[in-house]
Each structure stands twice: as C-alpha cells, then as structure tokens.
Amino acid sequence: MVRVTQDNEPNPWSAIGLHAALIVNKLRCQAQLTEKQNPPENDERATGDKNSKTTKKQPDEERAYIEHRLRELAAWERKISGRK
C-alpha cells in the first residue's frame, strides 16, 4: 500500500536529522575548544617513547620499500618508452 503524503504534513525525519546534526556539531566544537585549552602533554611524551623504539626498524624497511618502488617505476618507464 502506498501512502500519499500531503504538502501540509511536516516531515518528522528532517527535524530529527537537523537536530542530530546540530548536536554533533556542538560536540565537535566543544571538543576542539577543550583540546586548545588543555593540550595533551603526557600523550606526546608517551608516543614519543614508543616511536623512538620503532624508528630503529623503520628506516631499513622504509628504504627497502622506496628502492623497490623506484625499481618498479623505472621498469614501467622503460616499458612505456618502448625500451626493454
């Protein structure tokens, strides 16, 4: 059965969606203001310690990945230019 809506009936879902968007926006603004007032100093120190442990492994892995990608790009350029 198809329900026929008349133009003078308000759409209840648009009001709910609007209010939900307003609430989310208010919460987002409040969170941004709170972050600016109270910068997380302890979090930066904790993540800095964790990153220093993993940085020893990352340069070697990162370098190997970059070299691999450069070889792939060089092979692709040779293929496109017609050289083998």
DRENTORKOL-3810 file (N, C-alpha, C; in nm, 4 decimals):
REM DRENTORKOL-3810
@n.u->0.0839; n.v->-0.1171; n.w->0.0000; ca.u->0.0000; ca.v->0.0000; ca.w->0.0000; c.u->0.0890; c.v->0.1242; c.w->0.0000
@n.u->0.0640; n.v->0.2161; n.w->-0.0850; ca.u->0.1422; ca.v->0.3380; ca.w->-0.0982; c.u->0.0755; c.v->0.4476; c.w->-0.0181
@n.u->0.1514; n.v->0.5104; n.w->0.0653; ca.u->0.0977; ca.v->0.6197; ca.w->0.1455; c.u->0.1152; c.v->0.7501; c.w->0.0696
@n.u->0.0123; n.v->0.8233; n.w->0.0605; ca.u->0.0158; ca.v->0.9518; ca.w->-0.0074; c.u->0.0338; c.v->1.0598; c.w->0.0980
@n.u->0.1399; n.v->1.1377; n.w->0.0822; ca.u->0.1628; ca.v->1.2465; ca.w->0.1768; c.u->0.1132; c.v->1.3765; c.w->0.1163
@n.u->0.0617; n.v->1.4578; n.w->0.1998; ca.u->0.0139; ca.v->1.5879; ca.w->0.1532; c.u->0.1205; c.v->1.6920; c.w->0.1822
@n.u->0.1170; n.v->1.8001; n.w->0.1094; ca.u->0.2177; ca.v->1.9046; ca.w->0.1236; c.u->0.2143; c.v->1.9731; c.w->0.2597
@n.u->0.1000; n.v->1.9725; n.w->0.3242; ca.u->0.0907; ca.v->2.0443; ca.w->0.4505; c.u->0.1354; c.v->1.9592; c.w->0.5693
@n.u->0.1700; n.v->1.8328; n.w->0.5483; ca.u->0.2193; ca.v->1.7478; ca.w->0.6564; c.u->0.3704; c.v->1.7695; c.w->0.6727
@n.u->0.4144; n.v->1.7989; n.w->0.7936; ca.u->0.5599; ca.v->1.8159; ca.w->0.8133; c.u->0.6297; c.v->1.6804; c.w->0.8093
@n.u->0.7509; n.v->1.6812; n.w->0.7615; ca.u->0.8311; ca.v->1.5600; ca.w->0.7567; c.u->0.9041; c.v->1.5474; c.w->0.8899
@n.u->0.8692; n.v->1.4496; n.w->0.9724; ca.u->0.9323; ca.v->1.4403; ca.w->1.1050; c.u->1.0795; c.v->1.4037; c.w->1.0979
@n.u->1.1242; n.v->1.3370; n.w->0.9927; ca.u->1.2632; ca.v->1.2937; ca.w->0.9844; c.u->1.3573; c.v->1.4097; c.w->0.9578
@n.u->1.3122; n.v->1.5111; n.w->0.8871; ca.u->1.4018; ca.v->1.6237; ca.w->0.8615; c.u->1.4334; c.v->1.6970; c.w->0.9909
@n.u->1.3371; n.v->1.7091; n.w->1.0807; ca.u->1.3624; ca.v->1.7756; ca.w->1.2080; c.u->1.4596; c.v->1.6940; c.w->1.2931
@n.u->1.4444; n.v->1.5623; n.w->1.2932; ca.u->1.5342; ca.v->1.4769; ca.w->1.3711; c.u->1.6765; c.v->1.4855; c.w->1.3162
@n.u->1.6897; n.v->1.4808; n.w->1.1831; ca.u->1.8217; ca.v->1.4904; ca.w->1.1212; c.u->1.8881; c.v->1.6237; c.w->1.1493
@n.u->1.8104; n.v->1.7308; n.w->1.1444; ca.u->1.8648; ca.v->1.8633; ca.w->1.1720; c.u->1.9138; c.v->1.8728; c.w->1.3159
@n.u->1.8342; n.v->1.8260; n.w->1.4090; ca.u->1.8747; ca.v->1.8329; ca.w->1.5491; c.u->1.9957; c.v->1.7437; c.w->1.5766
@n.u->2.0017; n.v->1.6281; n.w->1.5125; ca.u->2.1187; ca.v->1.5410; ca.w->1.5302; c.u->2.2441; c.v->1.6099; c.w->1.4772
@n.u->2.2337; n.v->1.6750; n.w->1.3618; ca.u->2.3485; ca.v->1.7457; ca.w->1.3056; c.u->2.3924; c.v->1.8602; c.w->1.3964
@n.u->2.2971; n.v->1.9310; n.w->1.4546; ca.u->2.3313; ca.v->2.0401; ca.w->1.5458; c.u->2.4018; c.v->1.9880; c.w->1.6708
@n.u->2.3556; n.v->1.8759; n.w->1.7239; ca.u->2.4177; ca.v->1.8182; ca.w->1.8426; c.u->2.5598; c.v->1.7728; c.w->1.8125
@n.u->2.5781; n.v->1.7050; n.w->1.6991; ca.u->2.7119; ca.v->1.6585; ca.w->1.6613; c.u->2.8058; c.v->1.7763; c.w->1.6411
@n.u->2.7574; n.v->1.8812; n.w->1.5771; ca.u->2.8404; ca.v->1.9994; ca.w->1.5538; c.u->2.8785; c.v->2.0648; c.w->1.6864
@n.u->2.7834; n.v->2.0735; n.w->1.7787; ca.u->2.8123; ca.v->2.1328; ca.w->1.9093; c.u->2.9167; c.v->2.0508; c.w->1.9845
@n.u->2.9054; n.v->1.9189; n.w->1.9802; ca.u->3.0033; ca.v->1.8325; ca.w->2.0462; c.u->3.1412; c.v->1.8464; c.w->1.9834
@n.u->3.1466; n.v->1.8560; n.w->1.8510; ca.u->3.2751; ca.v->1.8712; ca.w->1.7818; c.u->3.3411; c.v->2.0036; c.w->1.8203
@n.u->3.2637; n.v->2.1107; n.w->1.8236; ca.u->3.3189; ca.v->2.2411; ca.w->1.8623; c.u->3.3677; c.v->2.2386; c.w->2.0067
@n.u->3.2904; n.v->2.1757; n.w->2.0940; ca.u->3.3298; ca.v->2.1668; ca.w->2.2344; c.u->3.4607; c.v->2.0888; c.w->2.2492
@n.u->3.4754; n.v->1.9807; n.w->2.1738; ca.u->3.5980; ca.v->1.9008; ca.w->2.1805; c.u->3.7182; c.v->1.9810; c.w->2.1315
@n.u->3.6997; n.v->2.0594; n.w->2.0258; ca.u->3.8094; ca.v->2.1408; ca.w->1.9744; c.u->3.8505; c.v->2.2478; c.w->2.0750
@n.u->3.7524; n.v->2.3087; n.w->2.1394; ca.u->3.7837; ca.v->2.4097; ca.w->2.2397; c.u->3.8556; c.v->2.3479; c.w->2.3589
@n.u->3.8136; n.v->2.2313; n.w->2.4003; ca.u->3.8767; ca.v->2.1639; ca.w->2.5130; c.u->4.0204; c.v->2.1263; c.w->2.4803
@n.u->4.0466; n.v->2.0813; n.w->2.3576; ca.u->4.1826; ca.v->2.0450; ca.w->2.3165; c.u->4.2742; c.v->2.1666; c.w->2.3190
@n.u->4.2241; n.v->2.2809; n.w->2.2742; ca.u->4.3074; ca.v->2.4006; ca.w->2.2707; c.u->4.3369; c.v->2.4530; c.w->2.4102
@n.u->4.2432; n.v->2.4342; n.w->2.5026; ca.u->4.2641; ca.v->2.4813; ca.w->2.6381; c.u->4.3566; c.v->2.3889; c.w->2.7161
@n.u->4.3473; n.v->2.2591; n.w->2.6936; ca.u->4.4263; ca.v->2.1599; ca.w->2.7668; c.u->4.5061; c.v->2.0743; c.w->2.6685
@n.u->4.6228; n.v->2.1206; n.w->2.6234; ca.u->4.7000; ca.v->2.0382; ca.w->2.5291; c.u->4.7504; c.v->1.9113; c.w->2.5976
@n.u->4.7429; n.v->1.7983; n.w->2.5294; ca.u->4.7846; ca.v->1.6703; ca.w->2.5898; c.u->4.9365; c.v->1.6558; c.w->2.5918
@n.u->4.9993; n.v->1.6994; n.w->2.6989; ca.u->5.1452; ca.v->1.6928; ca.w->2.7095; c.u->5.1928; c.v->1.5509; c.w->2.7358
@n.u->5.1241; n.v->1.4791; n.w->2.8214; ca.u->5.1655; ca.v->1.3436; ca.w->2.8565; c.u->5.1525; c.v->1.2492; c.w->2.7390
@n.u->5.0510; n.v->1.2682; n.w->2.6559; ca.u->5.0314; ca.v->1.1800; ca.w->2.5412; c.u->5.1470; c.v->1.1920; c.w->2.4427
@n.u->5.1963; n.v->1.3138; n.w->2.4223; ca.u->5.3059; ca.v->1.3334; ca.w->2.3278; c.u->5.4331; c.v->1.2653; c.w->2.3776
@n.u->5.4561; n.v->1.2740; n.w->2.5068; ca.u->5.5759; ca.v->1.2097; ca.w->2.5612; c.u->5.5662; c.v->1.0592; c.w->2.5505
@n.u->5.4484; n.v->1.0044; n.w->2.5780; ca.u->5.4306; ca.v->0.8589; ca.w->2.5725; c.u->5.4463; c.v->0.8087; c.w->2.4295
@n.u->5.3884; n.v->0.8791; n.w->2.3339; ca.u->5.4009; ca.v->0.8342; ca.w->2.1954; c.u->5.5420; c.v->0.8566; c.w->2.1437
@n.u->5.6102; n.v->0.9580; n.w->2.1957; ca.u->5.7483; ca.v->0.9817; ca.w->2.1555; c.u->5.8384; c.v->0.8667; c.w->2.1962
@n.u->5.8165; n.v->0.8115; n.w->2.3135; ca.u->5.8958; ca.v->0.6978; ca.w->2.3586; c.u->5.8689; c.v->0.5749; c.w->2.2729
@n.u->5.7447; n.v->0.5524; n.w->2.2401; ca.u->5.7098; ca.v->0.4365; ca.w->2.1577; c.u->5.7665; c.v->0.4519; c.w->2.0171
@n.u->5.7607; n.v->0.5738; n.w->1.9646; ca.u->5.8118; ca.v->0.5964; ca.w->1.8298; c.u->5.9633; c.v->0.5809; c.w->1.8241
@n.u->6.0334; n.v->0.6144; n.w->1.9303; ca.u->6.1785; ca.v->0.6028; ca.w->1.9276; c.u->6.2206; c.v->0.4560; c.w->1.9210
@n.u->6.1418; n.v->0.3665; n.w->1.9797; ca.u->6.1734; ca.v->0.2240; ca.w->1.9737; c.u->6.1513; c.v->0.1680; c.w->1.8334
@n.u->6.0474; n.v->0.2156; n.w->1.7671; ca.u->6.0157; ca.v->0.1621; ca.w->1.6350; c.u->6.0925; c.v->0.2322; c.w->1.5247
@n.u->6.1542; n.v->0.3463; n.w->1.5531; ca.u->6.2261; ca.v->0.4174; ca.w->1.4479; c.u->6.3520; c.v->0.3439; c.w->1.4054
@n.u->6.4058; n.v->0.2595; n.w->1.4903; ca.u->6.5241; ca.v->0.1832; ca.w->1.4528; c.u->6.4931; c.v->0.0843; c.w->1.3410
@n.u->6.3739; n.v->0.0284; n.w->1.3415; ca.u->6.3345; ca.v->-0.0679; ca.w->1.2394; c.u->6.2854; c.v->0.0026; c.w->1.1134
@n.u->6.2215; n.v->0.1160; n.w->1.1299; ca.u->6.1571; ca.v->0.1811; ca.w->1.0168; c.u->6.2510; c.v->0.2269; c.w->0.9065
@n.u->6.3648; n.v->0.2876; n.w->0.9326; ca.u->6.4468; ca.v->0.3359; ca.w->0.8216; c.u->6.4886; c.v->0.2247; c.w->0.7247
@n.u->6.5245; n.v->0.1071; n.w->0.7756; ca.u->6.5643; ca.v->-0.0014; ca.w->0.6872; c.u->6.4463; c.v->-0.0498; c.w->0.6040
@n.u->6.3318; n.v->-0.0662; n.w->0.6689; ca.u->6.2132; ca.v->-0.1109; ca.w->0.5960; c.u->6.1676; c.v->-0.0056; c.w->0.4962
@n.u->6.1715; n.v->0.1200; n.w->0.5390; ca.u->6.1299; ca.v->0.2280; ca.w->0.4515; c.u->6.2221; c.v->0.2404; c.w->0.3316
@n.u->6.3517; n.v->0.2271; n.w->0.3546; ca.u->6.4486; ca.v->0.2363; ca.w->0.2457; c.u->6.4286; c.v->0.1221; c.w->0.1449
@n.u->6.4047; n.v->0.0013; n.w->0.1959; ca.u->6.3820; ca.v->-0.1130; ca.w->0.1074; c.u->6.2560; c.v->-0.0917; c.w->0.0239
@n.u->6.1519; n.v->-0.0383; n.w->0.0871; ca.u->6.0273; ca.v->-0.0125; ca.w->0.0147; c.u->6.0475; c.v->0.0930; c.w->-0.0928
@n.u->6.1205; n.v->0.2002; n.w->-0.0594; ca.u->6.1445; ca.v->0.3070; ca.w->-0.1571; c.u->6.2263; c.v->0.2551; c.w->-0.2735
@n.u->6.3300; n.v->0.1763; n.w->-0.2464; ca.u->6.4111; ca.v->0.1205; ca.w->-0.3545; c.u->6.3282; c.v->0.0283; c.w->-0.4433
@n.u->6.2420; n.v->-0.0507; n.w->-0.3821; ca.u->6.1544; ca.v->-0.1395; ca.w->-0.4584; c.u->6.0619; c.v->-0.0589; c.w->-0.5494
@n.u->6.0013; n.v->0.0474; n.w->-0.4947; ca.u->5.9110; ca.v->0.1301; ca.w->-0.5759; c.u->5.9861; c.v->0.2009; c.w->-0.6885
@n.u->6.1100; n.v->0.2455; n.w->-0.6617; ca.u->6.1885; ca.v->0.3108; ca.w->-0.7668; c.u->6.2206; c.v->0.2132; c.w->-0.8792
@n.u->6.2520; n.v->0.0881; n.w->-0.8436; ca.u->6.2764; ca.v->-0.0131; ca.w->-0.9480; c.u->6.1502; c.v->-0.0376; c.w->-1.0298
@n.u->6.0353; n.v->-0.0434; n.w->-0.9633; ca.u->5.9095; ca.v->-0.0628; ca.w->-1.0356; c.u->5.8821; c.v->0.0541; c.w->-1.1297
@n.u->5.9052; n.v->0.1763; n.w->-1.0830; ca.u->5.8826; ca.v->0.2933; ca.w->-1.1676; c.u->5.9775; c.v->0.2952; c.w->-1.2872
@n.u->6.1031; n.v->0.2599; n.w->-1.2641; ca.u->6.1996; ca.v->0.2567; ca.w->-1.3747; c.u->6.1590; c.v->0.1524; c.w->-1.4774
@n.u->6.1129; n.v->0.0363; n.w->-1.4319; ca.u->6.0676; ca.v->-0.0680; ca.w->-1.5249; c.u->5.9459; c.v->-0.0209; c.w->-1.6019
@n.u->5.8556; n.v->0.0489; n.w->-1.5352; ca.u->5.7347; ca.v->0.0973; ca.w->-1.6018; c.u->5.7707; c.v->0.2029; c.w->-1.7060
@n.u->5.8634; n.v->0.2937; n.w->-1.6722; ca.u->5.9054; ca.v->0.3953; ca.w->-1.7677; c.u->5.9725; c.v->0.3320; c.w->-1.8896
@n.u->6.0556; n.v->0.2274; n.w->-1.8675; ca.u->6.1170; ca.v->0.1600; ca.w->-1.9809; c.u->6.0111; c.v->0.0954; c.w->-2.0686
@n.u->5.9117; n.v->0.0359; n.w->-2.0070; ca.u->5.8045; ca.v->-0.0302; ca.w->-2.0821; c.u->5.7262; c.v->0.0721; c.w->-2.1645
@n.u->5.6939; n.v->0.1849; n.w->-2.1057; ca.u->5.6165; ca.v->0.2877; ca.w->-2.1760; c.u->5.6958; c.v->0.3480; c.w->-2.2906
@n.u->5.8256; n.v->0.3674; n.w->-2.2706; ca.u->5.9060; ca.v->0.4316; ca.w->-2.3752; c.u->5.9402; c.v->0.3347; c.w->-2.4883
@n.u->5.9154; n.v->0.2065; n.w->-2.4700; ca.u->5.9423; ca.v->0.1103; ca.w->-2.5746; c.u->6.0759; c.v->0.0403; c.w->-2.5583
@n.u->6.1575; n.v->0.0838; n.w->-2.4632; ca.u->6.2843; ca.v->0.0181; ca.w->-2.4368; c.u->6.2609; c.v->-0.1031; c.w->-2.3489
@n.u->6.3529; n.v->-0.1995; n.w->-2.3565; ca.u->6.3396; ca.v->-0.3184; ca.w->-2.2707; c.u->6.4559; c.v->-0.3362; c.w->-2.1847
END
